[in-house]
Amino acid sequence: MATRKKRKPLVIATLLMGLGTACEKAPPPPPGPVEVYVTPVTQKDVPVYLELVGQTSGYQDVEIRARVEGFLENVSFKEGSFVKKGDLLYSIDRKPLEATLAEAKADQQTAEADLSKANNDVNRYTPLVAKQAVSREELDNAVARQASAKARVDAAKATVESATIQLGYTRAVAPIDGLVGTTQVKTGNLVGRGENTLLTTISQIDPILFKVGVTEADYLKVMRRSTARGGAASGSAEGIQLTLADGTLYSHTGKVRAVERAVDPTTGTLGIELEFPNPNNLLRPGQYGKARVLLENKPNALLVPQRAVMELQNLYSVALVDGGGKVEFRNVKVGPRVDTLWVIEEGLKPGEQVIVEGLQRVKAGDTVTAKPAPPAGQAGPAREGK
């Protein structure tokens, strides 16, 4: 009886273990192939541009300054308007300078009277010396007084001319046709004391300049392209394009106006001035934009989406899927960007399938399910740089 009692718990435990084993879930099936999206390597001709960020400035920027001291009597222009050459801009109190001019003219008249008397003395003494009616010394003194009187007349004339010029500076007129800025001084201000006070600035904005700085490498690209074209300026056939701050393309093309003499040693860049027509005065000094200079037309360029290219320590690679669904990673040499695409110089062939989505979930040798990715945007002009 004792033996049977001991066996009952053992039988119950055995049954419970069997029930637990029967209740365990079956192992899940192995995961299927990873799903990725691919796109074929396309081939087409693309223009390659060099994009240069810069800022507009007036073709001429002329500062209007007070050249005489005085109180400002009148501001004769509307700020931010267009003025013509010779238009009156500012009037400075003339009275002190008019008095100075009147005094200078009086001094000139006195000097001319002294010269007249000296001339008469010389004319009278000359024949008397021949008759020995007066001494030679008296004639010499009269000649000396005549020379001194002539010098005083010349000095007085110069003083009158200077006073006349200074009086003219009380009227500040526009030296060029252009856009006048805001006034820096108001009516009643004292200007010109100790310095030539800045009053305003006038800018000639048609044409307008666009100033950029290019690296030595980019400058060499442009010059080599120019040499290949027989010396013509880069982009001269189509003109240099300008993209404005809102992303729109400016309606007029430009040209190179001037290149700086030397590379700036602190920045390593070379300054270039581009000239653009501005007949509608749309562009104003100080606006930012991007100039595009055509470097070349790249024939039969291979293109892939930029998101398909992986970069690690200046090494670029893409993941491809072959006809059997196998993944292969391949190093490539990239060229310029073309909107959302990238030109591939080496490493790919037309029609090969590159992965654009799902790169993080695959490794070399994996078998994947490839689906076509949505079509990328149309390729636009290429931009030099990576």
Protein Blocks (a to p, Z undefined) as FASTA:
>chain_A
ZZmmmmmmmmmmmmmmmmmmmmpccddddddddddddddddddddddddddddddddfbd
cddddfbdcddfbdcbdehiacdehiafbdcdfklmmmmmmmmmmmmmmmmmmmmmmmmm
mmmmmmmmmnomacfklmmmmmmmmmmmmmmmmmmmmmmmmmmmmmmmmpccdfbgcddd
ddfbdehiaghihpacdfbdcddfbdcdddddddfklmmmmmmmmmmnoopaehklnopa
dddfkopacfbdcddfbdcfbdcfklopacdddddddfkomacghiacdddddfbdcehi
acddfklpcceehiacdddddfkopacdddddddddehjaccdfbhpaehiacdfbhklm
gcehiacdddddddddddddddedZZ
